[in-house]
Amino acid sequence: QAIEGLIVWPLAPLETGDQLHLVLRPRGASGGDAARIPFQAASAAVLDETRALLKSVEDSPSAWESAMGNALQSNNQALAVVLLNAKATASSTRDGSLEQLMKASACRAIPTRTH
């Protein structure tokens, strides 16, 4: 069913490990033509570790790049996205190349179609 108007979000607070799947489909498209985005709530420990990492790299572009490389190497896409969005100290000339690296290394979604 199409949703009209505002969506109250989140429906309820997520607990550690809770999973939900956001499914987006253009109006009129078949059910198989949809984007499916999984979410999982992180633990308090993971959130604390992420905050500490962000603080440790905020004034050091080389430390940020190392953290990004580690996140991509370990296939930690969530951390890579957090680092990419939080990045404030690296020069704008690096932004494009880092975003391309992120896309190439972490975003390996393959669209599928059912007919």
C-alpha positions in Angstrom: 0.0 0.0 0.0 1.3 3.5 -0.9 2.0 5.7 2.1 0.6 9.2 1.8 1.9 12.0 4.0 4.4 12.0 6.8 5.7 8.8 8.4 6.3 8.8 12.1 9.8 7.6 12.6 11.0 5.6 14.3 7.9 3.6 15.2 9.5 2.6 18.5 13.0 2.8 19.9 15.2 0.1 18.5 17.0 -2.2 20.9 20.5 -3.6 20.4 20.4 -6.2 17.6 16.9 -5.2 16.4 16.6 -5.5 12.6 14.3 -3.8 10.2 14.1 -3.6 6.4 13.1 -0.5 4.6 11.6 -1.4 1.2 11.1 1.4 -1.3 9.2 1.0 -4.5 8.2 3.6 -7.1 4.4 4.0 -7.5 3.3 1.7 -10.2 6.4 -0.5 -10.2 6.1 -4.3 -9.8 6.8 -5.7 -6.3 10.2 -7.0 -7.4 11.3 -3.6 -8.5 12.2 -2.3 -5.1 15.2 -1.2 -3.1 15.5 -3.2 0.1 17.7 -1.6 2.8 18.5 -3.6 5.9 19.1 -1.8 9.3 20.4 -3.3 12.5 20.6 -1.4 15.8 24.2 -1.3 17.2 25.0 -2.0 20.8 26.0 0.7 23.2 29.6 -0.6 23.1 29.8 -0.2 19.3 28.3 3.3 19.6 30.9 4.2 22.3 33.7 2.8 20.2 32.6 4.7 17.1 32.3 8.0 19.1 35.9 7.5 20.4 37.2 6.7 16.9 35.6 9.8 15.5 37.1 11.9 18.2 40.5 10.4 17.6 40.5 11.2 13.9 38.8 14.6 13.9 42.0 16.6 13.7 44.1 14.2 11.7 43.4 13.6 8.0 45.9 10.7 7.9 44.3 9.0 10.9 40.9 9.4 9.3 42.2 7.9 6.0 43.7 5.0 7.9 40.4 4.4 9.8 38.5 4.6 6.5 40.9 2.1 4.9 40.5 -0.3 7.9 36.7 0.0 7.7 36.7 -0.8 4.0 39.3 -3.6 4.3 37.1 -5.2 7.1 34.0 -4.7 5.0 32.5 -2.6 7.8 30.3 -0.6 5.5 28.4 1.1 8.4 31.6 2.5 9.9 32.8 3.6 6.5 29.6 5.6 5.9 29.9 7.1 9.4 33.5 8.2 8.7 32.6 9.5 5.3 29.8 11.6 6.6 31.7 12.8 9.6 34.8 13.8 7.7 35.4 17.5 8.1 39.2 17.9 8.0 40.3 16.3 4.8 40.7 18.6 1.8 37.9 18.9 -0.7 40.2 17.5 -3.5 40.3 14.2 -1.6 36.5 14.0 -1.2 35.9 12.8 -4.7 38.5 10.1 -4.7 37.5 8.9 -1.3 33.9 8.7 -2.3 34.8 6.7 -5.4 36.9 4.4 -3.2 34.0 4.0 -0.9 31.6 3.2 -3.7 34.1 0.7 -5.3 35.0 -1.0 -2.1 31.8 -1.1 0.0 28.8 -0.6 -2.3 28.5 -3.8 -4.2 24.8 -3.9 -4.5 23.6 -5.7 -7.6 20.1 -4.7 -8.8 17.9 -7.6 -9.6 14.7 -7.6 -11.6 11.9 -10.2 -11.7 9.7 -10.4 -14.7 
